[in-house]
């Protein structure tokens, strides 16, 4: 339960309500990278409230920025804002320490805004771990990506409804997820997802066929379409007929997009690890295996 920060209504004898006003999380974190002596280096870091960024030392891979939410999860009324920027010619990965969680809302909707940008020749990878939506949660999430010149964006979002291993079943929630990718000021990709007030829509064969875990992967860059054949070969390997994981991939207009749905989060995560490492031709951050 969140801590009390005040009392609604009048005081004693006034006839007013004594319902507690619940504390809500607020957080803003920004990180930027620039190139110095031919290497990608930290250029700026700001954090406030419950939004934090950690920068572990990486000796055998790309610079890594790890996003944290120290409030322990998201509930109605929380507001989190993460911003990442890459200067020209740089490359870095933004990921999360662990799974994010959206808990039951006692009122209002939690909001998360992710704002990413990359200058010409940069490659920004957005690879957070899964978002778990619990029963009666309410969350609105927005992703805004601004690319310049030949900049490349590789992004993933994975969503899980409850924890199947704990016997949890999510029947009611409100989830809104919006993606926008712009290149040189021109909109090149727009995607909206809305689930709620119940999860019945996910039972249809044209949606999730009863699946409780799903993900979207996008590679946006001048040569993204050239990876289609490799992505489809990998997809065939991780989605055998009759298995718990299904998916599809397509490419157009300088973008490759893959979607996945699974009967359980473990199958989805295992399949995504193989898919990401194959398509990216590089290992995932070690946090993914912790």
PyMOL commands that set and color helices and strands:
alter all, ss='L'
color gray80, all
select helices_A, chain A and resi 164-166+200-203+224-238+265-280+286-289
alter helices_A, ss='H'
color red, helices_A
select strands_A, chain A and resi 4-7+20-22+26-36+39-49+51-54+63-69+79-86+91-96+100-102+110-118+123-127+131-133+138-147+152-161+174-183+186-195+213-220+245-252+255-262
alter strands_A, ss='S'
color yellow, strands_A
deselect
rebuild
show_as cartoon
